């Protein structure tokens, strides 16, 4: 416990927490802290469950190893699929698809959280952490646990797992490769949800909020 009503089980990297914020991030952070203090005055305890972006990137590298193993096994056992090979057109198409799907990943976060947010898309904001070359989406209002996890994992499912399954079933190495890359791109989301699920709250009332300037969430319980 570092302050009354606050517990920090999240990101301990001071460089990340103290990075220079954009004006939009400063406004969002001020709004978040005001909401946080209001909930604490109502008797809620704040628990930070944010994750380090650097650690998330390391996890993405580790996660890529089994994902590549899946891809290699598919190539070996289903060599009649569509191959990228060294065809420049396929290589350009692959990277163009990836560049399109990165913002699509964030839009899916936003669209899913907007379903449950009080003012829908008005409560969703997007940004870019230029220090880490990381785009992000954040919901600025509290959500229940189910909707929060739903919005966090849907890009992984839609852009990662589903294309991987399609690629394996059809033998399309192109689709499989896109699925592998987008699954790996969701490494941070996996880490965030895993951390959230590991935290077992015994409180009767729990709400979940996306942290406005860091990766991961904050819960309020009483």
MARNUMI-563758 format. One line per field, with one value per atom (N, C-alpha, C, CB): z, y, x; residue number from 1. Coordinates in Angstrom, 1 decimal. Each point is the difference from the previous one (the first is absolute). Last residue first. Glycine has a CB too. Example, Ala and Ser with C-alpha at 12.3 -4.5 7.8 and 13.67 -1.06 7.14 Angstrom:
residues 2
z	[7.1	0.0	0.8	-2.2	2.1	0.0	0.0	1.2]
y	[-2.2	1.1	1.1	-0.6	-5.1	1.2	1.2	-1.2]
x	[12.8	0.9	-0.8	1.2	-0.9	-0.9	0.9	-1.9]
vokol	[2	2	2	2	1	1	1	1]
//
This chain:
residues 222
z	[-3.2	1.4	0.4	-0.3	-4.0	0.7	1.4	-1.3	-4.0	1.2	0.7	-1.0	-2.9	0.5	1.3	-1.0	-3.9	1.5	0.4	-0.1	-4.4	0.6	1.5	-1.7	-3.3	1.1	0.7	0.3	-2.6	-0.5	1.2	-1.9	1.9	0.1	-0.6	2.0	-1.6	-0.6	0.1	0.5	1.2	-1.1	-0.7	1.2	1.2	0.4	-1.2	1.7	-0.9	-0.8	0.6	-2.1	5.1	-0.9	-0.7	1.5	1.7	-0.7	-0.9	0.1	4.8	-1.4	-0.6	0.7	3.7	-0.7	-1.4	1.2	3.9	-1.1	-0.6	1.0	2.5	-0.5	-1.3	2.3	-0.6	0.2	-0.6	0.1	-0.2	0.8	0.3	1.1	-5.1	0.9	0.7	-1.5	-1.3	0.5	1.1	-0.4	-4.0	1.2	0.5	-0.7	-3.3	1.2	1.2	-1.5	-2.7	0.5	1.2	-2.3	0.2	0.6	0.6	-1.7	-0.7	1.3	0.7	-0.9	-3.4	0.9	1.4	-2.0	-1.5	0.4	1.0	-2.2	0.3	0.8	0.5	-1.4	-1.6	1.3	0.9	-1.1	-3.3	0.7	1.4	-2.2	-0.7	0.5	0.8	-2.1	0.0	1.1	0.6	-1.0	-2.9	1.2	1.2	-1.5	-3.3	1.1	1.3	-1.6	-2.6	0.2	1.2	-2.4	0.8	0.7	0.3	-1.1	-1.5	1.3	0.9	-1.0	-3.5	0.8	1.4	-2.2	-0.8	0.3	0.8	-2.1	0.6	0.9	0.4	-1.0	-2.3	1.3	1.0	-1.1	-3.3	0.5	1.4	-2.4	0.1	0.4	0.6	-1.8	0.0	1.2	0.5	-0.7	-3.5	1.1	1.3	-1.6	-2.1	0.1	1.2	-2.5	1.2	0.8	0.2	-0.8	-0.1	-0.5	0.9	-1.0	1.4	-0.5	-0.6	-0.5	2.8	-1.5	-0.6	0.2	4.6	-0.7	-1.5	2.0	0.6	0.3	-0.8	2.3	-2.4	-0.7	0.1	0.4	2.1	-1.4	-0.8	0.3	4.2	-0.2	-1.5	2.4	-1.1	0.1	-0.2	1.7	-1.8	-1.2	0.2	-0.5	4.4	-1.1	-1.3	1.0	2.8	0.1	-1.1	2.4	-2.5	0.2	0.0	1.3	-1.9	-0.9	0.1	0.1	2.7	-1.4	-1.0	1.0	3.8	-0.6	-1.5	2.3	0.2	-0.1	-0.7	2.1	-1.2	-1.1	-0.2	0.4	3.3	-1.3	-1.1	1.0	3.9	-0.7	-1.4	2.2	1.0	-0.1	-0.9	2.3	-1.4	-0.9	-0.1	0.6	2.3	-1.3	-1.0	0.9	3.7	-0.6	-1.4	2.3	0.0	-0.1	-0.6	2.0	-1.1	-1.1	-0.2	0.3	3.5	-1.2	-1.2	1.2	3.2	-0.3	-1.4	2.4	-1.7	0.8	-0.5	0.4	-0.8	-0.6	0.9	-2.3	2.1	0.6	-0.7	2.2	-5.0	1.1	0.6	-1.2	-2.6	1.0	1.2	-1.8	-2.0	0.4	1.2	-1.0	-3.2	1.4	0.2	0.7	-4.4	0.1	1.5	-2.3	-1.0	1.1	-0.1	1.5	-4.0	0.0	1.1	-2.5	2.0	0.4	-0.1	1.5	-1.6	-1.3	0.1	-1.1	4.6	-0.2	-1.3	2.5	-1.3	0.6	-0.2	1.7	-3.0	-1.0	0.6	-1.0	1.9	0.8	-0.9	2.1	-3.1	-0.5	1.0	-2.4	2.1	0.1	-0.5	1.9	-0.9	-0.6	0.1	-1.6	4.2	-0.6	-0.5	1.6	0.3	-0.6	-0.6	-0.4	2.2	1.1	-0.4	1.4	-4.5	0.6	1.2	-0.7	-1.7	-0.6	0.6	-2.1	5.1	-1.2	-0.5	-0.6	4.7	-1.2	-1.3	1.6	2.5	0.2	-1.2	2.4	-3.1	0.6	0.1	-0.8	-1.4	1.5	0.7	0.0	-4.7	0.2	1.4	-1.8	0.5	-0.2	0.1	-1.5	1.7	1.2	-0.1	0.6	-4.5	1.0	1.3	-1.1	-2.4	-0.4	1.1	-2.4	2.8	0.3	-0.3	-0.6	-0.3	1.4	0.3	0.2	-4.6	0.5	1.5	-1.8	-0.5	-0.3	0.6	-2.1	2.3	0.9	-0.2	0.1	-3.2	1.4	1.0	-0.7	-3.6	0.1	1.4	-2.5	1.2	0.5	0.1	-1.1	-0.5	1.3	0.5	-0.6	-3.7	1.1	1.4	-1.5	-2.7	0.0	1.3	-2.5	1.5	0.3	0.1	-1.1	-0.3	1.4	0.5	-0.2	-4.4	0.9	1.4	-1.7	-1.3	-0.1	0.9	-2.4	2.0	0.9	-0.1	-0.2	-2.6	1.4	0.9	-0.7	-3.9	0.4	1.5	-2.4	0.3	0.2	0.5	-1.9	0.9	1.1	0.3	-0.5	-3.3	1.2	1.2	-1.2	-2.9	0.1	1.3	-2.5	1.2	0.6	0.2	-1.1	1.3	-0.9	0.5	-0.9	2.7	-0.2	-1.0	0.6	2.6	-0.8	0.0	-1.4	3.1	-0.3	-0.9	2.2	-2.4	0.7	-0.3	-0.1	0.3	-0.6	0.7	-0.8	1.3	0.2	-0.8	2.3	-1.8	-1.2	0.2	-0.5	3.8	-1.0	-1.2	0.9	4.1	-1.0	-1.1	1.7	2.0	-0.2	-1.0	2.3	-1.3	-0.2	-0.4	1.7	-0.5	-1.3	-0.3	0.3	3.9	-1.0	-1.4	1.6	2.1	0.0	-1.1	2.4	-1.6	-0.6	-0.1	0.9	1.4	-1.4	-0.7	0.5	4.1	-0.6	-1.5	2.1	0.4	0.0	-0.7	2.1	-1.2	-1.2	-0.1	0.2	3.6	-1.2	-1.3	1.3	2.9	-0.3	-1.2	2.5	-1.5	-0.2	-0.2	1.4	-0.2	-1.5	-0.2	-0.4	4.8	-0.6	-1.4	1.6	0.6	0.5	-0.6	2.2	-3.2	-0.6	0.4	0.0	2.0	-1.4	-0.7	0.0	4.4	0.0	-1.5	2.3	-1.5	0.2	-0.1	1.5	-1.7	-1.2	0.1	-0.5	4.3	-0.9	-1.4	1.1	2.3	0.3	-0.9	2.4	-2.9	-0.3	0.2	0.6	0.7	-1.5	-0.4	-0.3	5.2	-0.7	-1.5	2.1	1.0	-0.3	-0.8	-0.1	4.0	-1.2	-0.3	0.2	3.5	-0.6	-1.4	1.3	3.7	-1.3	-0.5	0.5	3.1	-0.2	-1.4	1.7	2.3	-1.4	0.0	-0.4	3.5	0.0	-1.4	2.3	-0.1	-0.9	0.3	-1.7	3.7	0.7	-0.8	1.5	-2.6	0.2	0.7	-2.1	0.9	1.0	0.3	-0.7	-2.8	1.3	1.1	-1.1	-3.3	0.4	1.4	-2.5	0.6	0.3	0.5	-1.7	0.1	1.3	0.4	-0.4	-3.9	0.9	1.5	-1.7	-2.0	0.2	1.1	-2.4	1.2	0.6	0.3	-1.1	-1.4	1.4	0.8	-0.7	-4.0	0.6	1.5	-2.1	-0.5	0.1	0.7	-2.1	1.1	1.0	0.2	-0.7	-2.8	1.3	1.2	-1.1	-3.4	0.3	1.4	-2.4	0.7	0.3	0.4	-1.6	0.2	1.2	0.5	-0.6	-3.6	1.0	1.4	-1.5	-2.4	0.1	1.2	-2.5	1.4	0.6	0.2	-1.0	0.9	-0.9	0.8	-2.1	4.6	-0.5	-1.0	2.2	-0.1	-0.4	-0.7	-0.3	4.0	-1.4	-0.3	-0.7	4.8	0.0	-1.4	2.3	-1.4	0.7	0.0	1.5	-3.4	-0.8	0.7	-0.8	3.0	-1.3	-0.8	0.0	4.1	0.2	-1.3	2.3	-1.2	-0.8	0.0	-1.5	3.4	0.9	-0.7	1.7	-2.5	-0.6	1.0	-2.3	4.8	-1.4	-0.4	-0.1	4.3	-0.3	-1.5	1.7	2.5	-1.3	-0.2	0.1	2.9	0.0	-1.4	1.8	1.6	-1.3	0.2	-0.8	4.2	-1.0	-1.3	1.1	1.7	0.6	-1.2	2.0	-3.2	0.5	0.5	-1.7	0.5	-0.1	0.4	-1.7	2.4	0.0	0.0	1.2]
y	[-2.7	0.3	-1.1	2.5	-0.7	-1.0	0.4	-1.7	2.9	0.6	-0.9	2.3	-2.6	-0.4	0.8	-2.3	2.7	0.3	-0.4	2.0	-3.3	0.5	0.3	-1.2	1.0	-0.8	0.8	-1.2	3.6	-1.3	-0.7	-0.2	5.6	-1.2	-1.2	1.0	3.4	0.3	-1.2	2.4	-2.3	1.0	0.2	1.1	-5.7	1.1	1.0	-1.5	-1.5	0.0	1.2	-1.0	-1.5	1.1	-0.2	1.5	-4.1	-0.1	1.2	-2.5	0.7	0.6	0.1	1.4	-3.9	0.2	0.6	-2.0	0.3	0.9	0.3	1.1	-4.1	-0.2	0.9	-0.5	-1.7	1.1	-0.3	1.6	-4.2	-0.5	1.1	-1.7	0.6	0.9	-0.6	1.9	-3.4	-0.5	1.0	-2.4	2.2	0.7	-0.4	2.0	-3.7	-0.6	0.8	-0.7	2.1	-1.3	-0.6	-0.4	4.3	0.3	-1.2	1.9	-2.4	0.7	0.3	1.0	-2.8	-1.0	0.6	-1.2	4.1	-0.8	-1.1	0.4	2.3	0.8	-0.8	2.0	-4.0	0.2	0.8	0.0	-0.7	-1.3	0.2	-1.2	4.9	-0.3	-1.2	1.2	-0.2	0.9	-0.2	1.6	-4.0	-0.5	0.8	-0.9	1.2	0.1	-0.6	-0.2	0.1	1.4	0.2	0.5	-4.8	0.5	1.5	-1.7	-0.3	-0.6	0.5	-2.1	3.3	0.8	-0.6	0.7	-2.9	1.4	0.8	-0.1	-4.2	-0.1	1.4	-2.2	1.9	-0.3	-0.1	-1.3	2.0	1.2	-0.3	0.7	-4.3	0.9	1.3	-1.0	-2.2	-0.5	1.0	-2.4	3.2	0.3	-0.5	-0.3	-0.7	1.5	0.3	0.2	-4.7	0.5	1.5	-1.9	-1.9	1.3	0.5	0.5	-4.6	-0.1	1.3	-2.4	1.3	0.1	-0.2	1.6	-1.9	-0.9	0.1	0.4	2.4	-1.4	-0.9	0.6	4.0	-0.3	-1.4	2.3	-0.7	-0.1	-0.4	1.8	-1.0	-1.2	-0.2	0.2	3.7	-1.1	-1.3	1.3	2.7	-0.2	-1.1	2.4	-1.4	-0.5	-0.1	1.1	0.6	-1.4	-0.5	0.2	4.5	-0.9	-1.5	1.7	2.2	0.2	-1.0	2.4	-2.6	0.3	0.1	1.3	-2.1	-1.1	0.3	-0.4	3.6	-1.2	-1.1	0.6	3.5	0.1	-1.3	2.5	-2.3	-0.2	0.2	0.8	-0.2	-1.3	-0.1	-1.0	4.8	-0.2	-1.2	0.9	0.1	1.0	-0.2	1.6	-4.4	-0.2	0.9	-0.7	1.2	-1.1	-0.2	-1.1	4.3	0.4	-1.0	1.4	-2.4	0.9	0.5	0.7	-3.4	-0.7	0.9	-1.5	3.4	-0.9	-0.7	-0.4	5.2	-1.3	-0.9	0.2	5.2	-1.1	-1.2	0.7	5.2	-1.4	-1.0	1.1	3.0	-0.1	-1.4	1.6	0.1	1.0	-0.1	1.4	-4.7	0.3	0.9	-2.2	1.3	0.0	0.3	0.6	-2.2	0.4	-0.1	-0.8	1.2	-0.5	0.5	-0.2	-0.5	0.6	-0.6	0.4	0.1	-0.9	0.8	-1.3	2.2	-0.3	-0.9	0.2	1.9	-1.4	-0.5	-0.2	4.8	-0.5	-1.5	1.8	0.6	0.1	-0.5	1.9	-2.9	0.3	-0.1	-1.0	2.1	-0.6	0.3	0.1	-0.3	0.7	-0.8	1.3	-0.8	-0.7	0.9	-1.2	0.5	0.8	-0.8	1.8	-2.0	-0.7	1.0	-2.0	2.9	-0.4	-0.7	-0.1	1.5	1.2	-0.3	1.2	-4.6	0.4	1.3	-1.2	-0.7	-0.8	0.6	-0.6	1.9	0.8	-0.6	2.0	-4.6	0.8	0.9	0.1	-4.8	1.3	0.9	-0.1	-4.3	0.0	1.3	-2.4	1.7	-0.7	0.2	-1.7	3.0	1.0	-0.5	1.1	-3.9	0.7	1.0	-0.3	-2.0	-0.9	0.7	-1.9	4.3	-0.3	-0.9	0.2	1.0	1.1	-0.4	1.5	-4.7	0.3	1.1	-0.5	-0.3	-1.1	0.2	-1.5	4.5	0.3	-1.1	1.2	-1.9	1.0	0.4	0.9	-3.9	-0.6	1.0	-1.4	2.9	-0.8	-0.6	-0.4	2.6	0.9	-0.7	1.9	-4.7	0.6	1.0	-0.3	-1.8	-0.7	0.5	-2.0	3.6	0.3	-0.5	0.0	-0.9	1.4	0.4	0.4	-4.8	0.2	1.4	-1.9	0.8	-0.6	0.3	-1.8	2.8	1.0	-0.4	0.6	-3.5	1.1	1.1	-0.6	-3.2	-0.4	1.1	-2.2	2.9	-0.1	-0.4	-0.7	0.9	1.3	0.0	0.8	-4.9	0.6	1.4	-1.4	-0.9	-0.6	0.6	-2.1	3.4	0.5	-0.5	0.1	-1.5	1.3	0.5	0.5	-5.6	0.9	1.4	-2.1	-2.1	1.2	0.9	-1.2	-2.3	-0.2	1.3	-1.7	0.3	1.4	-0.1	0.8	-4.5	0.4	1.4	-2.4	-1.2	1.1	0.5	0.7	-5.9	1.3	1.1	-0.8	-4.0	0.4	1.3	-2.4	-0.2	0.8	0.3	-1.1	-0.6	0.4	0.8	0.0	-1.9	-1.0	0.4	-0.7	3.6	-1.4	-1.0	0.6	3.9	0.0	-1.5	2.4	-1.6	0.1	-0.1	1.4	-1.1	-1.4	0.0	-0.3	4.4	-0.9	-1.4	1.3	2.0	0.3	-1.0	2.4	-2.7	-0.4	0.3	0.5	1.0	-1.5	-0.5	-0.1	4.7	-0.4	-1.5	2.1	-0.5	0.4	-0.4	1.9	-2.4	-1.1	0.3	-0.5	3.9	-1.3	-1.1	0.8	3.8	-0.3	-1.3	2.4	-0.6	-0.6	-0.4	1.4	1.0	-1.4	-0.7	0.7	3.9	-0.8	-1.4	2.0	0.9	-0.2	-0.8	2.2	-0.9	-1.1	-0.3	0.6	3.2	-1.2	-1.2	1.3	2.8	-0.3	-1.2	2.5	-1.1	-0.5	-0.3	1.4	0.7	-1.4	-0.6	0.5	4.1	-0.8	-1.4	2.0	0.8	-0.1	-0.8	2.1	-2.6	0.7	-0.3	-0.1	0.1	-0.9	0.9	-2.1	2.6	0.4	-0.9	2.4	-2.0	-1.2	0.2	-1.2	3.8	0.2	-1.4	2.4	-0.8	-1.0	0.2	-1.6	4.3	0.0	-1.0	2.4	-1.9	-0.2	-0.1	-1.1	3.5	-1.0	0.0	0.3	2.7	-1.3	-1.0	0.5	4.1	-0.8	-1.3	1.0	2.0	0.6	-0.7	2.2	-3.8	-0.2	0.6	-0.1	1.0	-1.4	-0.3	-0.7	4.9	-0.1	-1.4	1.8	-1.1	0.6	-0.1	1.5	-3.0	-0.9	0.6	-0.7	3.3	-1.1	-0.9	0.1	3.3	0.6	-1.1	2.2	-3.3	0.2	0.6	0.3	-0.8	-1.3	0.1	-1.0	4.9	-0.5	-1.4	1.2	0.6	0.9	-0.5	2.0	-4.0	-0.5	0.8	-0.6	1.8	-1.3	-0.4	-0.6	4.5	0.2	-1.3	1.9	-2.2	0.8	0.2	1.1	-3.0	-1.0	0.7	-1.3	3.9	-0.8	-1.0	0.3	2.4	0.8	-0.8	2.0	-4.9	1.0	0.8	-1.5	-0.7	-0.2	1.1	-1.2	-1.2	1.2	-0.3	1.1	-4.6	0.5	1.3	-2.4	-0.6	1.5	0.5	-0.3	-4.3	0.7	1.5	-1.9	-1.0	-0.1	0.8	-2.3	2.0	0.7	0.0	-0.7	-1.7	1.4	0.8	-0.3	-4.8	0.7	1.5	-2.0	-1.7	0.7	0.8	-1.8	-0.4	0.4	0.8	0.0	-2.4	0.1	0.4	0.7	-1.1	-1.3	0.0	-1.1	4.6	0.0	-1.4	2.4	0.3	-1.1	-0.1	-1.2	4.8	-0.3	-1.1	2.3	0.1	-0.5	-0.4	1.5	1.5	-0.4	-0.4	1.5	-2.1	1.2	-0.6	1.6	-4.6	1.1	1.3	-1.1	-4.6	1.2	1.2	-1.2]
x	[-14.6	-0.4	-1.0	0.4	3.4	-0.8	-0.4	1.2	1.2	-0.5	-0.9	0.2	4.1	-1.3	-0.3	0.2	2.9	-0.1	-1.4	1.6	1.9	-1.2	0.2	-1.3	4.5	-0.6	-1.1	2.1	2.1	-0.6	-0.7	1.7	-1.3	0.9	-0.8	1.2	-3.1	1.3	0.9	-0.3	-4.3	-0.1	1.3	-1.7	-0.4	0.8	0.2	1.2	-5.6	1.2	0.9	-1.1	-2.7	0.3	1.3	-1.3	-2.9	1.3	0.1	-0.1	-2.7	-0.1	1.4	-2.0	-1.0	1.3	-0.3	1.0	-3.4	-0.1	1.4	-2.1	1.7	-1.4	-0.2	-0.8	5.7	-1.0	-1.3	2.0	2.2	-1.1	-1.0	1.5	2.5	-0.7	-1.1	0.6	4.1	-1.3	-0.5	0.7	2.9	-0.3	-1.4	1.4	0.4	0.7	-0.3	1.8	-3.6	-0.6	0.7	-0.7	2.5	-1.3	-0.7	-0.2	4.3	0.2	-1.3	2.1	-2.3	0.5	0.2	1.1	-2.3	-1.2	0.5	-1.2	4.5	-0.9	-1.1	0.6	2.4	0.6	-0.9	2.3	-3.7	0.0	0.6	0.2	0.0	-1.4	-0.1	-0.8	4.9	-0.2	-1.4	1.6	-0.4	0.7	-0.3	1.8	-3.3	-0.9	0.7	-1.9	4.1	-0.3	-0.9	0.3	0.6	1.1	-0.2	1.5	-4.7	-0.1	1.2	-1.1	1.0	-0.9	-0.3	-1.0	4.0	0.5	-1.0	1.3	-2.5	1.1	0.4	0.7	-3.9	-0.6	1.1	-1.8	3.1	-0.7	-0.5	-0.6	2.4	1.1	-0.6	1.5	-4.5	0.6	1.1	-0.4	-1.5	-1.0	0.6	-1.9	4.6	-0.2	-0.9	0.4	0.2	1.1	-0.1	1.5	-5.3	0.5	1.1	-2.3	-0.5	1.4	0.5	-0.5	-3.8	0.0	1.4	-1.9	1.1	-1.0	0.1	-1.5	4.4	0.3	-1.0	1.0	-1.8	1.2	0.4	0.8	-4.4	-0.4	1.3	-1.8	2.4	-0.8	-0.3	-1.0	3.2	0.9	-0.8	1.3	-3.8	0.8	1.0	-0.2	-2.3	-0.9	0.8	-1.9	4.1	-0.3	-0.8	0.0	1.3	1.1	-0.4	1.0	-4.0	1.1	1.2	-0.6	-3.5	-0.4	1.1	-1.8	2.7	-0.9	-0.3	-1.0	3.5	0.7	-0.8	1.2	-3.3	1.0	0.8	0.1	-3.2	-0.6	1.0	-2.1	2.9	0.4	-0.6	0.2	-1.1	1.5	0.4	0.1	-4.7	0.6	1.5	-1.8	-0.5	-0.5	0.6	-2.2	3.0	0.8	-0.4	0.2	-2.7	1.4	0.9	-0.3	-4.3	0.2	1.4	-2.3	1.4	-0.3	0.2	-1.6	1.9	1.2	-0.2	0.3	-2.6	-0.1	1.1	-2.4	3.1	-0.7	-0.1	0.7	0.4	0.1	-0.9	0.4	1.8	-1.0	0.1	-1.5	4.1	0.2	-1.0	0.9	1.9	-1.4	0.1	-1.0	4.7	-0.3	-1.5	2.4	1.9	-1.4	-0.3	-0.7	5.5	-0.8	-1.4	2.0	3.4	-1.3	-0.9	0.2	5.4	-1.2	-1.3	1.5	3.6	-0.6	-1.2	2.2	0.5	0.0	-0.6	-0.1	0.5	1.2	0.2	-0.2	-3.8	1.1	1.3	-1.1	-4.1	1.1	1.3	-1.1	-4.3	1.2	1.2	-0.9	-5.1	1.2	1.2	-0.9	-5.0	1.1	1.2	-1.5	-3.7	1.0	1.2	-0.7	-4.9	1.1	1.0	-1.4	-3.1	0.9	1.2	-2.0	-1.4	0.5	0.9	-2.1	-0.2	1.3	0.5	-0.6	-3.1	0.5	1.3	-2.4	0.0	-0.2	0.6	0.0	0.2	-1.2	-0.4	0.6	2.1	0.2	-1.2	2.4	-2.1	-0.3	0.2	0.6	0.4	-1.3	-0.5	0.6	3.8	-1.0	-1.4	1.5	2.4	-0.2	-1.2	2.4	-1.1	-0.6	-0.2	1.2	0.8	-1.4	-0.6	0.6	4.0	-0.9	-1.5	1.9	1.5	0.0	-1.1	2.5	-1.6	-0.8	-0.1	0.7	2.1	-1.4	-0.9	0.7	4.0	-0.5	-1.4	2.3	-0.4	0.0	-0.5	2.0	-1.4	-1.2	-0.1	0.0	4.0	-1.1	-1.3	1.2	2.2	0.4	-1.0	2.4	-2.8	-0.6	0.4	0.0	1.8	-1.4	-0.6	-0.1	4.6	-0.2	-1.4	2.2	-1.2	0.3	-0.1	1.6	-2.3	-1.1	0.3	-0.4	3.8	-1.1	-1.2	0.8	2.8	0.3	-1.0	2.4	-2.9	0.0	0.2	0.9	-0.6	-1.4	-0.1	-0.6	4.9	-0.6	-1.4	1.5	0.5	0.7	-0.6	2.1	-3.6	-0.5	0.6	-0.4	2.1	-1.4	-0.6	-0.2	4.6	0.0	-1.5	2.2	-0.4	-0.7	-0.2	-1.2	3.3	0.8	-0.7	2.1	-4.8	1.2	0.8	-1.1	-3.5	0.6	1.2	-0.9	-3.1	1.2	0.4	0.7	-5.2	0.5	1.2	-2.2	1.1	-0.6	0.6	-0.6	1.7	-0.7	-0.7	-0.3	2.9	0.9	-0.7	1.9	-2.7	-1.0	0.8	-2.0	4.3	-1.0	-1.1	0.4	3.4	0.5	-1.0	1.8	-3.0	0.7	0.5	0.7	-2.6	-1.0	0.6	-1.4	4.3	-0.7	-1.1	0.5	1.6	1.0	-0.7	2.0	-4.4	0.1	0.9	-0.4	0.0	-1.2	0.0	-1.2	4.8	0.1	-1.3	1.4	-1.1	0.8	0.1	1.3	-3.4	-0.8	0.7	-1.0	3.3	-1.0	-0.9	0.0	3.2	0.7	-1.1	1.9	-3.1	0.2	0.6	0.3	-0.9	-1.2	0.2	-1.4	4.8	-0.1	-1.2	1.1	-0.6	1.1	0.0	1.4	-4.5	-0.3	1.1	-1.3	2.0	-0.9	-0.4	-0.9	3.5	0.8	-0.9	1.6	-3.7	0.7	0.9	-0.1	-2.2	-1.0	0.7	-1.8	4.3	-0.2	-1.0	0.5	0.2	1.3	-0.2	1.3	-4.8	0.1	1.2	-1.3	-1.1	1.1	-0.1	1.5	-5.9	1.1	1.1	-1.5	-3.0	0.6	1.2	-0.7	-2.8	0.4	0.6	-1.7	0.0	0.6	0.6	0.6	-4.6	1.1	0.5	-1.0	-2.3	0.6	1.1	-0.7	-4.0	1.5	0.5	-0.1	-4.7	0.7	1.5	-1.8	-1.6	0.3	0.7	-1.9	0.5	-1.2	0.3	-0.9	4.4	-0.8	-1.3	0.9	1.8	0.7	-0.8	2.2	-3.6	-0.3	0.6	-0.1	1.1	-1.4	-0.4	-0.4	4.8	-0.2	-1.4	1.9	-1.0	0.6	-0.2	1.7	-3.0	-0.9	0.5	-0.7	3.5	-1.2	-1.0	0.4	3.4	0.3	-1.1	2.4	-2.9	0.0	0.3	0.8	-0.7	-1.4	0.0	-0.6	4.8	-0.7	-1.4	1.4	1.0	0.5	-0.6	2.1	-3.2	-0.5	0.4	0.0	1.9	-1.4	-0.7	0.0	4.5	-0.1	-1.4	2.2	-1.4	0.2	0.0	1.4	-1.8	-1.2	0.2	-0.5	4.2	-1.1	-1.2	0.9	3.5	-0.6	-1.1	0.5	3.8	-1.3	-0.4	-0.6	5.4	-0.7	-1.3	2.2	-0.2	0.3	-0.8	0.4	-0.2	0.3	0.4	0.8	-1.9	-1.1	0.3	-0.3	3.5	-1.3	-1.1	0.7	3.5	0.2	-1.3	2.4	-2.2	-0.2	0.2	0.8	-2.4	1.0	-0.2	0.2	-2.9	0.9	1.1	-0.5	-4.9	1.3	0.8	-1.1	-2.7	0.2	1.4	-2.3	-0.3	0.5	0.4	-1.4	-0.1	0.7	0.6	0.4	-4.6	1.0	0.6	-1.2	-2.0	0.6	1.0	-0.3	-2.3	-1.0	0.6	-1.6	4.6	-1.2	-1.0	0.3	4.7	-0.8	-1.3	1.0	2.3	0.8	-0.7	1.3	-1.3	-0.9	0.9	-1.9]
vokol	[222	222	222	222	221	221	221	221	220	220	220	220	219	219	219	219	218	218	218	218	217	217	217	217	216	216	216	216	215	215	215	215	214	214	214	214	213	213	213	213	212	212	212	212	211	211	211	211	210	210	210	210	209	209	209	209	208	208	208	208	207	207	207	207	206	206	206	206	205	205	205	205	204	204	204	204	203	203	203	203	202	202	202	202	201	201	201	201	200	200	200	200	199	199	199	199	198	198	198	198	197	197	197	197	196	196	196	196	195	195	195	195	194	194	194	194	193	193	193	193	192	192	192	192	191	191	191	191	190	190	190	190	189	189	189	189	188	188	188	188	187	187	187	187	186	186	186	186	185	185	185	185	184	184	184	184	183	183	183	183	182	182	182	182	181	181	181	181	180	180	180	180	179	179	179	179	178	178	178	178	177	177	177	177	176	176	176	176	175	175	175	175	174	174	174	174	173	173	173	173	172	172	172	172	171	171	171	171	170	170	170	170	169	169	169	169	168	168	168	168	167	167	167	167	166	166	166	166	165	165	165	165	164	164	164	164	163	163	163	163	162	162	162	162	161	161	161	161	160	160	160	160	159	159	159	159	158	158	158	158	157	157	157	157	156	156	156	156	155	155	155	155	154	154	154	154	153	153	153	153	152	152	152	152	151	151	151	151	150	150	150	150	149	149	149	149	148	148	148	148	147	147	147	147	146	146	146	146	145	145	145	145	144	144	144	144	143	143	143	143	142	142	142	142	141	141	141	141	140	140	140	140	139	139	139	139	138	138	138	138	137	137	137	137	136	136	136	136	135	135	135	135	134	134	134	134	133	133	133	133	132	132	132	132	131	131	131	131	130	130	130	130	129	129	129	129	128	128	128	128	127	127	127	127	126	126	126	126	125	125	125	125	124	124	124	124	123	123	123	123	122	122	122	122	121	121	121	121	120	120	120	120	119	119	119	119	118	118	118	118	117	117	117	117	116	116	116	116	115	115	115	115	114	114	114	114	113	113	113	113	112	112	112	112	111	111	111	111	110	110	110	110	109	109	109	109	108	108	108	108	107	107	107	107	106	106	106	106	105	105	105	105	104	104	104	104	103	103	103	103	102	102	102	102	101	101	101	101	100	100	100	100	99	99	99	99	98	98	98	98	97	97	97	97	96	96	96	96	95	95	95	95	94	94	94	94	93	93	93	93	92	92	92	92	91	91	91	91	90	90	90	90	89	89	89	89	88	88	88	88	87	87	87	87	86	86	86	86	85	85	85	85	84	84	84	84	83	83	83	83	82	82	82	82	81	81	81	81	80	80	80	80	79	79	79	79	78	78	78	78	77	77	77	77	76	76	76	76	75	75	75	75	74	74	74	74	73	73	73	73	72	72	72	72	71	71	71	71	70	70	70	70	69	69	69	69	68	68	68	68	67	67	67	67	66	66	66	66	65	65	65	65	64	64	64	64	63	63	63	63	62	62	62	62	61	61	61	61	60	60	60	60	59	59	59	59	58	58	58	58	57	57	57	57	56	56	56	56	55	55	55	55	54	54	54	54	53	53	53	53	52	52	52	52	51	51	51	51	50	50	50	50	49	49	49	49	48	48	48	48	47	47	47	47	46	46	46	46	45	45	45	45	44	44	44	44	43	43	43	43	42	42	42	42	41	41	41	41	40	40	40	40	39	39	39	39	38	38	38	38	37	37	37	37	36	36	36	36	35	35	35	35	34	34	34	34	33	33	33	33	32	32	32	32	31	31	31	31	30	30	30	30	29	29	29	29	28	28	28	28	27	27	27	27	26	26	26	26	25	25	25	25	24	24	24	24	23	23	23	23	22	22	22	22	21	21	21	21	20	20	20	20	19	19	19	19	18	18	18	18	17	17	17	17	16	16	16	16	15	15	15	15	14	14	14	14	13	13	13	13	12	12	12	12	11	11	11	11	10	10	10	10	9	9	9	9	8	8	8	8	7	7	7	7	6	6	6	6	5	5	5	5	4	4	4	4	3	3	3	3	2	2	2	2	1	1	1	1]
//
